[in-house]
Amino acid sequence: MSPDLPADELPLHGLRVVEFTHMVMGPTCGMVLADLGADVVKVEPLAGDNTRRLLGSGAGFFPMFNRNKRSLAVDMGQARGRELVLKLVATADVFSENFKPGTMDTLGLGPGTLERLNPRLIQVSHKGFLPGPYEQRTALDEVVQMMGGVAYMTGPEGRPLRAGTSVNDIMGGMFGAIGVLAALQQRARTGRGRRVQSALFENNVLLVAQHMMQFAVTGQPAAPMPGRISAWGVYDVFTVAGGEQIFLAAVSDTQWALLCDAFGFADLKADARLASNNDRVRAREWMLPLLRERFAAYDAAELAARFERTGLPYAPITRPEALFDDPHLAATGGLAPVRLPADTHAGGRALDTRLALLPLALDGQRLPLRRPPPALGQHTEALLRELGYDTAQISVLQAEGVVRMAAPDEG
């Protein structure tokens, strides 16, 4: 893998994004744009984004989704705070927010105000729902997974279960970024900005749309994944020697023949009841127990090695923390070393770790980690100077509690 792209060769170098976001959805949009080279300014209250202090499953939110950004800490309750933010927005190409409908209006940053201030501005909002009967509801990833079919499809019958990661928040932020990129392309032709909207519920509907179409085509409702009728004969998790588990698959007639040859299953290869994939799907009730019995004699490493040599699909059952030691990620530069400032997570101390980069490369080069997640107010002074404030003015703003700057050991 080639080294990271230099910052001035990144696709969005020279674009400025101002974001009022928290949690996952909005920050994901900003992370994508920042990783692509945009100057993303995260505007935070003086106490900081609450996501900085989350525990448990939220402990990774801020450090993961706020890298490559600059932090401006400002009190929007003061007129001078609103004034300096409006000056910043006047220099921006994109404005991103993910607060409840109407929140930006109360801060003096409503869509009409920003459009008059900067007609070229792309405004992107990340909400629970697109405009309609549900738009005033409070939404979370889990809420829309429950009402949008993902939880039903993930858990066993009668036990709806949310997916194991923030699928709608992350994808919703990605679609916000896609909308921004499309609007920027159109602005290059028209000279005017657009309003882009992305929403958790509609994102979730797209995730289950294949199951909606399954019903439309077959007339049969899709069964939850644990009880589904698989499209493939061999496509399952097997418990093998020592109690280990491994996912094994053969999704074509060619792969079935390869599997039988690799393990000496001549009787199964010759069995007319297993001649085609659809035959094997119909035979799963008796075929899978037979395969489980035969594979149980092998350990997971031996099965993986044999499937690898044969070119058959397989996968170890990996926990997220084990990915830090994944050899492919190590060889391809998929994890970037980073030092997290103390206030970017609830641990209360600086931390050396690695962050997963965007899953793409340009001409074989990964998009670099240019900045770690920022300490609160780390870039306040630099941004004020870019906006034309001098040292005396900055000192007054700081002394009177309009802005906050990171202490030297925080940045």
C-alpha positions in Angstrom: 0.0 0.0 0.0 1.3 3.4 -0.9 1.8 6.1 1.8 -0.9 8.5 2.8 -1.8 11.3 0.4 -0.3 14.8 1.3 -2.9 17.1 2.7 -2.8 19.5 -0.3 -3.6 16.7 -2.6 -6.7 15.6 -0.9 -9.9 16.1 -2.9 -11.6 18.6 -0.6 -8.5 20.6 0.3 -9.5 24.3 0.4 -13.1 23.7 1.5 -14.3 24.8 4.9 -17.1 23.1 6.9 -18.6 24.6 10.0 -20.4 22.0 12.1 -22.8 22.1 15.0 -23.0 18.4 15.7 -22.8 15.8 18.5 -23.2 12.1 19.1 -22.5 10.1 15.9 -24.6 11.0 12.8 -23.6 14.6 12.3 -20.0 14.0 13.4 -19.7 11.1 10.9 -20.6 13.5 8.0 -17.9 15.9 9.2 -15.4 13.1 9.6 -15.9 11.9 6.0 -15.5 15.5 4.7 -12.5 16.1 6.9 -10.8 12.9 5.9 -11.3 13.9 2.3 -9.3 17.1 3.1 -11.9 19.7 4.1 -11.1 22.1 7.0 -13.9 21.1 9.4 -14.5 23.5 12.3 -16.4 21.9 15.2 -18.2 24.6 17.1 -18.7 23.6 20.7 -20.3 25.2 23.8 -17.8 26.3 26.5 -18.5 23.1 28.4 -17.7 21.0 25.4 -19.7 18.5 23.3 -21.4 16.2 25.9 -20.2 13.2 23.8 -16.7 13.9 25.2 -17.8 12.6 28.5 -19.9 9.5 27.6 -19.2 6.2 29.3 -19.9 2.6 28.2 -20.9 2.1 24.6 -20.6 5.8 24.0 -17.0 6.1 25.1 -15.6 5.7 21.6 -18.0 8.2 19.9 -16.0 11.4 20.2 -12.5 10.1 19.5 -13.7 8.0 16.5 -15.9 10.6 14.7 -14.1 13.9 15.3 -10.5 13.3 14.0 -9.1 15.8 11.4 -11.3 18.6 12.8 -10.6 21.9 14.6 -12.4 22.9 17.8 -13.9 26.4 18.4 -15.4 26.7 21.9 -17.8 29.7 22.1 -20.8 30.8 24.1 -23.7 31.2 21.6 -25.8 32.7 24.4 -23.8 35.9 24.0 -24.2 38.3 21.1 -20.5 38.5 20.5 -20.4 34.7 20.4 -23.1 34.6 17.7 -21.3 37.4 15.9 -18.0 35.6 15.5 -19.8 32.3 14.5 -21.6 34.2 11.7 -18.3 35.6 10.6 -17.0 32.1 10.4 -20.0 30.8 8.5 -19.5 33.6 6.0 -16.2 32.0 5.1 -17.5 28.5 4.9 -18.6 26.2 2.0 -20.7 23.9 4.1 -22.7 24.2 7.4 -23.6 20.9 9.1 -25.9 20.4 12.1 -27.8 17.5 13.8 -29.9 19.1 16.5 -33.7 19.0 16.9 -35.8 20.9 14.4 -35.8 24.6 15.3 -32.7 24.6 17.4 -30.6 26.4 14.9 -33.2 29.1 14.5 -33.1 29.8 18.3 -29.3 30.3 17.9 -29.7 32.7 15.1 -28.4 30.2 12.6 -31.6 29.2 10.8 -31.5 28.2 7.1 -32.9 31.5 5.9 -30.4 33.5 7.9 -27.5 31.5 6.6 -28.7 31.6 3.0 -28.9 35.4 3.1 -25.5 35.6 4.8 -23.8 33.2 2.4 -25.8 32.3 -0.8 -23.1 29.8 -1.8 -23.3 27.8 1.4 -24.3 24.1 1.4 -26.5 23.5 4.4 -26.8 19.9 5.6 -29.0 18.8 8.4 -29.1 15.3 10.0 -32.4 14.5 11.6 -34.4 11.5 12.9 -37.0 11.8 10.0 -37.3 13.7 6.8 -40.2 16.3 6.8 -43.5 14.6 7.4 -45.8 13.2 10.1 -42.9 11.9 12.2 -40.5 14.8 11.9 -41.0 16.2 15.4 -40.4 12.8 17.1 -37.2 12.3 19.1 -35.2 9.6 17.3 -32.2 7.4 18.1 -30.5 4.7 16.1 -32.3 2.1 18.3 -35.7 3.9 17.9 -35.6 3.7 14.1 -34.1 0.2 14.1 -37.2 -0.9 16.1 -39.8 0.9 14.0 -38.0 0.3 10.7 -37.5 -3.5 10.6 -33.8 -3.8 11.3 -34.3 -5.0 15.0 -37.0 -7.5 13.8 -34.7 -8.9 11.2 -31.6 -9.1 13.5 -33.1 -10.9 16.5 -34.7 -14.3 16.7 -38.5 -14.5 16.4 -40.2 -12.5 19.2 -36.9 -11.0 20.3 -36.2 -7.8 18.3 -32.5 -6.9 18.7 -30.7 -3.8 17.6 -27.7 -4.2 15.4 -24.3 -4.3 17.2 -23.1 -0.9 16.0 -24.6 2.5 15.1 -25.6 1.5 11.6 -28.1 4.3 10.9 -26.1 7.0 12.6 -23.0 6.2 10.6 -24.8 5.5 7.3 -27.0 8.6 7.8 -23.9 10.7 8.2 -22.4 9.2 5.1 -25.5 10.0 3.1 -25.3 13.6 4.4 -21.8 13.7 3.1 -22.9 12.3 -0.3 -25.6 15.0 -0.5 -23.0 17.6 0.3 -20.6 16.4 -2.4 -23.5 16.4 -5.0 -24.5 19.9 -3.9 -20.9 21.1 -4.2 -20.8 19.7 -7.8 -24.0 21.5 -8.7 -22.8 24.7 -7.0 -19.8 24.7 -9.4 -22.3 25.1 -12.2 -24.9 27.4 -10.6 -22.9 29.4 -8.0 -25.6 28.8 -5.4 -25.8 26.5 -2.3 -28.4 23.9 -1.6 -30.1 22.5 1.5 -29.3 18.8 2.1 -31.2 16.6 4.5 -30.4 13.1 5.8 -32.5 11.1 8.3 -32.1 8.1 10.5 -35.6 6.5 9.7 -35.3 6.8 5.9 -31.7 5.5 6.1 -33.1 2.5 8.0 -35.8 1.9 5.4 -33.1 1.6 2.7 -31.3 -1.0 4.9 -34.4 -3.2 4.9 -35.5 -2.4 1.4 -34.2 -5.7 0.1 -36.5 -7.5 2.6 -39.4 -5.3 1.4 -38.7 -6.3 -2.1 -38.4 -10.0 -1.1 -42.0 -9.8 0.1 -43.1 -7.9 -3.0 -41.5 -10.6 -5.3 -42.4 -13.7 -3.3 -45.5 -12.8 -1.4 -43.8 -14.2 1.7 -42.7 -11.9 4.6 -39.0 -12.0 5.3 -38.1 -14.1 8.4 -35.7 -12.7 11.0 -32.1 -13.6 10.2 -31.7 -16.3 12.8 -34.8 -18.1 11.4 -34.4 -17.1 7.7 -34.5 -19.4 4.8 -31.0 -18.9 3.5 -30.3 -18.1 -0.2 -27.3 -20.5 0.1 -27.0 -24.1 1.0 -23.8 -23.8 3.1 -23.8 -20.4 4.8 -23.5 -20.7 8.6 -21.5 -20.6 11.8 -20.1 -24.0 12.8 -18.9 -25.0 16.3 -15.8 -27.1 15.9 -13.0 -28.8 17.9 -12.3 -27.1 21.2 -15.6 -25.3 21.1 -14.3 -22.7 18.7 -16.6 -21.1 16.1 -16.1 -20.3 12.5 -18.3 -19.1 9.6 -18.1 -21.3 6.5 -19.8 -20.9 3.2 -20.2 -22.4 -0.3 -22.5 -20.2 -2.4 -22.3 -21.8 -5.8 -22.2 -25.2 -7.4 -18.5 -24.7 -8.2 -17.8 -23.9 -4.5 -19.8 -26.9 -3.3 -17.7 -29.2 -5.6 -14.5 -27.6 -4.2 -15.6 -28.1 -0.7 -16.4 -31.7 -1.2 -13.1 -32.3 -2.9 -11.1 -30.5 -0.3 -12.5 -32.6 2.6 -13.1 -35.9 0.8 -16.9 -35.7 0.8 -17.3 -37.8 -2.3 -20.6 -39.2 -1.1 -22.1 -35.7 -0.7 -20.7 -34.6 -4.1 -22.4 -37.5 -5.8 -25.7 -37.2 -3.9 -28.4 -36.1 -6.4 -30.3 -34.4 -3.6 -27.5 -31.9 -3.3 -26.8 -31.3 -7.0 -27.7 -27.6 -7.1 -27.6 -24.7 -4.7 -31.4 -24.7 -4.5 -31.4 -28.4 -3.8 -29.0 -27.8 -1.0 -31.2 -25.0 0.4 -34.1 -27.4 0.5 -31.9 -30.1 2.1 -30.4 -27.8 4.8 -32.5 -29.5 7.6 -30.6 -32.8 7.2 -27.5 -31.6 5.4 -26.3 -29.0 7.9 -26.3 -31.4 10.9 -24.2 -33.8 8.8 -21.7 -31.1 7.9 -21.6 -30.0 11.5 -20.7 -33.5 12.6 -17.9 -33.8 10.0 -16.4 -30.4 10.6 -16.5 -30.9 14.4 -13.3 -33.0 14.1 -11.3 -30.1 12.8 -10.1 -27.1 14.7 -10.9 -23.6 13.5 -7.4 -22.8 12.3 -7.2 -26.0 10.2 -10.6 -25.3 8.6 -9.5 -21.7 7.9 -6.3 -22.8 6.3 -8.0 -25.3 4.1 -10.8 -22.9 3.0 -8.1 -20.3 2.3 -6.1 -22.7 0.1 -9.3 -23.7 -1.8 -10.6 -20.2 -2.3 -13.8 -20.8 -0.3 -15.5 -18.1 1.9 -14.8 -18.4 5.6 -14.4 -16.1 8.6 -13.2 -16.3 12.2 -15.7 -15.0 14.7 -13.7 -11.9 15.8 -14.3 -9.4 18.6 -13.8 -5.7 17.8 -10.8 -5.3 20.1 -9.0 -8.1 18.2 -8.9 -5.9 15.1 -6.1 -3.9 16.5 -3.9 -6.9 15.8 -5.4 -7.8 12.4 -2.5 -8.5 10.0 -4.3 -7.2 6.9 -5.1 -3.8 8.6 -1.5 -3.6 9.8 -0.1 -4.3 6.3 -2.4 -1.9 4.5 -2.2 1.0 6.9 -5.9 0.8 7.8 -5.2 1.9 11.4 -3.6 5.2 12.1 -1.6 5.9 15.3 -3.1 8.7 17.3 -2.7 10.4 20.6 -6.0 11.3 22.1 -6.1 14.5 24.3 -7.4 13.9 27.8 -10.8 15.6 27.2 -11.7 13.6 24.1 -12.9 10.6 26.2 -14.1 9.9 29.7 -10.8 8.4 30.8 -9.4 11.7 31.8 -5.9 11.2 30.5 -4.1 11.4 27.2 -4.1 8.1 25.4 -2.0 6.6 22.6 -4.0 4.2 20.3 -5.0 3.7 16.7 -8.0 4.8 14.7 -9.7 3.0 11.8 -9.4 5.1 8.6 -12.1 5.5 5.9 -12.5 2.2 4.0 -11.2 3.6 0.7 -8.0 4.5 -1.2 -7.3 7.0 -3.9 -4.7 5.7 -6.5 -3.7 3.2 -3.9 -3.2 5.8 -1.1 -5.1 6.0 2.1 -6.7 9.2 3.4 -4.4 10.3 6.2 -5.0 11.2 9.8 -3.9 14.8 9.7 -5.2 15.8 13.2 -6.2 13.8 16.3 -9.6 14.6 17.7 -9.3 18.1 19.1 -9.1 19.2 22.7 -11.9 21.5 23.6 -11.2 25.0 22.2 -7.8 23.8 20.9 -8.1 25.9 17.8 -10.1 28.9 19.1 -7.3 31.4 19.0 -6.1 30.4 15.5 -9.6 30.6 14.1 -10.2 34.0 15.7 -7.0 35.3 14.2 -8.1 33.9 10.8 -11.3 35.9 11.2 -9.3 39.1 11.8 -9.4 39.4 15.6 -6.3 40.8 17.1 -4.6 39.8 20.4 -6.3 42.4 22.5 -9.8 41.5 21.2 -9.1 37.8 21.7 -8.0 38.5 25.3 -11.2 40.3 26.0 -13.4 37.6 24.5 -11.6 35.0 26.6 -11.7 37.1 29.8 -15.4 37.8 29.4 -16.3 34.1 28.8 -17.3 34.4 25.2 -14.7 31.8 24.1 -12.6 29.1 25.6 -9.1 28.1 24.7 -7.5 24.8 25.4 -4.8 24.8 28.1 -1.3 24.1 26.6 -1.3 20.5 28.0 -4.8 19.8 26.6 -3.8 20.4 23.0 
